[in-house]
Amino acid sequence: MRAVPAFAMLAAALLLVGCCKTHVASTAITATVDRSDPAATARAVLTAYRDKDLEALSRLCTRWNSGLMAEMAKSGEGHPSYASIFGGWRWKAVSAWDGRLRETRFRGPDAAAVAFGDIEPDEIAVVSLEWEGGRWCFDDVNSPATSRFKSLPTERPGRASPP
């Protein structure tokens, strides 16, 4: 049996610890989130997005987006959608997020938007959420006109059927 050089064992241990820390951090972000609260969900989404934690983000997404984020977590920067997620105005807004959330507005009983920053004088950055499977799920980062956002109700409209 060949002896494994000490630096190779150290490198493997550091890699394992790094991977475990990422997984533990990802799990911590998503395990403690009150998914019945759109603001709490938006905060977790923005934290994971800003940290480029695709594993955590995939657990916060709608079913459709979850698959995309899981694929990106495996492929990394080589994924065809990586540059569009972590580039452009969306990434600029998320990376500039100061940790504060503004108000939550509702586009219907199953759609919420949580404001977190400004894009232009009359354009606001929002986390768009969809009610899916009895919880709020990340759909996208959007930039509606501030006046349009302010015209939406602050209370969740009634649902036609139970969640």
Wavefront OBJ file of the C-alpha trace (Angstrom):
o trace
v 0.000 0.000 0.000
v 1.382 3.426 -0.941
v 1.604 6.173 1.623
v -0.555 9.192 0.889
v 1.462 12.422 1.096
v 0.476 14.618 4.040
v -0.354 17.602 1.809
v -2.766 15.453 -0.232
v -4.558 14.357 2.944
v -4.671 17.972 4.155
v -6.050 19.170 0.812
v -8.736 16.454 0.857
v -9.672 17.325 4.444
v -9.925 21.041 3.637
v -12.057 20.292 0.591
v -14.355 18.083 2.663
v -14.662 20.693 5.426
v -15.363 23.407 2.851
v -18.083 21.310 1.219
v -19.619 20.434 4.565
v -19.623 24.074 5.685
v -21.398 25.068 2.480
v -23.982 22.327 2.956
v -24.468 23.221 6.636
v -24.823 26.924 5.768
v -27.276 26.098 2.955
v -29.314 23.910 5.264
v -29.295 26.564 7.998
v -30.571 29.234 5.595
v -33.513 27.132 4.458
v -34.310 25.113 7.615
v -35.182 28.122 9.771
v -37.267 30.076 7.259
v -40.957 30.656 7.967
v -42.172 29.873 4.445
v -45.677 31.100 5.331
v -44.174 34.614 5.608
v -43.294 36.199 2.253
v -40.819 38.664 3.828
v -38.949 35.883 5.669
v -38.816 33.860 2.460
v -37.577 36.870 0.475
v -34.841 37.517 3.064
v -33.638 33.905 2.773
v -33.765 34.127 -1.034
v -31.723 37.337 -1.116
v -29.191 35.955 1.356
v -28.707 32.760 -0.652
v -28.671 34.644 -3.966
v -26.141 37.234 -2.734
v -23.935 34.417 -1.382
v -24.306 32.506 -4.674
v -25.603 29.574 -2.615
v -27.379 27.699 -5.382
v -28.069 24.721 -3.139
v -30.061 26.860 -0.691
v -31.665 28.809 -3.525
v -32.856 25.587 -5.167
v -34.693 24.644 -1.951
v -36.397 28.057 -1.856
v -37.540 28.062 -5.503
v -40.699 27.061 -7.271
v -40.627 23.501 -8.605
v -39.636 24.661 -12.074
v -36.827 26.978 -10.899
v -35.610 24.452 -8.335
v -34.451 22.107 -11.099
v -32.599 24.912 -12.841
v -30.817 25.971 -9.634
v -29.900 22.362 -8.809
v -28.421 21.958 -12.319
v -26.464 25.188 -11.871
v -25.193 24.063 -8.459
v -23.714 20.978 -10.166
v -22.365 22.754 -13.266
v -21.242 26.029 -11.699
v -20.108 28.868 -13.937
v -20.179 26.564 -16.961
v -23.992 26.353 -16.865
v -25.598 28.292 -19.752
v -27.833 30.302 -17.373
v -25.133 31.157 -14.814
v -24.106 34.459 -16.411
v -27.703 35.666 -16.679
v -28.403 34.821 -13.014
v -25.169 36.331 -11.680
v -24.810 39.209 -14.109
v -26.830 42.157 -15.352
v -29.290 44.296 -13.452
v -30.672 41.440 -11.281
v -27.267 40.563 -9.875
v -26.426 44.254 -9.449
v -29.613 44.767 -7.394
v -29.120 41.620 -5.284
v -25.424 42.236 -4.628
v -26.219 45.842 -3.590
v -28.946 44.697 -1.159
v -28.339 46.334 2.236
v -30.090 43.632 4.272
v -33.306 45.601 4.673
v -36.643 44.681 3.162
v -39.309 47.173 2.313
v -42.967 46.420 1.983
v -44.690 43.320 0.670
v -47.410 43.631 -1.948
v -49.663 40.977 -3.464
v -50.451 40.365 -7.131
v -53.193 37.924 -6.132
v -53.728 35.243 -3.481
v -50.818 33.158 -4.789
v -48.288 35.815 -5.830
v -46.299 38.252 -3.694
v -43.598 40.814 -4.355
v -41.204 41.968 -1.616
v -39.350 45.217 -2.340
v -35.666 45.398 -1.440
v -34.059 48.195 -3.466
v -34.293 50.822 -6.171
v -33.292 50.344 -9.793
v -34.180 53.796 -11.152
v -36.146 56.729 -9.670
v -39.453 55.039 -10.612
v -38.329 51.413 -10.754
v -38.051 49.147 -7.724
v -36.301 45.789 -7.196
v -38.567 43.047 -5.855
v -38.342 39.367 -5.021
v -41.290 37.720 -6.762
v -42.766 34.768 -4.890
v -45.388 32.175 -5.771
v -47.525 30.246 -3.284
v -46.800 26.615 -4.113
v -47.285 23.503 -2.016
v -48.491 25.493 1.000
v -45.466 27.811 1.134
v -43.911 30.854 -0.526
v -41.368 29.974 -3.202
v -38.870 32.107 -5.112
v -39.884 32.809 -8.692
v -37.706 35.708 -9.882
v -36.232 39.131 -9.200
v -38.287 41.731 -11.053
v -38.278 45.511 -11.484
v -41.789 46.941 -11.709
v -42.464 50.656 -11.866
v -42.680 51.968 -8.308
v -46.159 53.381 -9.000
v -47.333 49.970 -10.273
v -45.895 48.219 -7.211
v -47.500 50.759 -4.843
v -50.886 50.170 -6.524
v -50.887 46.515 -5.417
v -52.615 45.558 -2.145
v -50.591 45.166 1.057
v -52.924 42.444 2.329
v -53.092 39.027 0.716
v -56.402 38.702 -1.143
v -58.660 35.814 -0.184
v -58.143 32.459 -1.819
v -60.867 30.715 -3.771
v -59.793 27.355 -2.272
v -57.774 26.352 0.805
v -53.937 26.321 0.427
l 1 2 3 4 5 6 7 8 9 10 11 12 13 14 15 16 17 18 19 20 21 22 23 24 25 26 27 28 29 30 31 32 33 34 35 36 37 38 39 40 41 42 43 44 45 46 47 48 49 50 51 52 53 54 55 56 57 58 59 60 61 62 63 64 65 66 67 68 69 70 71 72 73 74 75 76 77 78 79 80 81 82 83 84 85 86 87 88 89 90 91 92 93 94 95 96 97 98 99 100 101 102 103 104 105 106 107 108 109 110 111 112 113 114 115 116 117 118 119 120 121 122 123 124 125 126 127 128 129 130 131 132 133 134 135 136 137 138 139 140 141 142 143 144 145 146 147 148 149 150 151 152 153 154 155 156 157 158 159 160 161 162 163
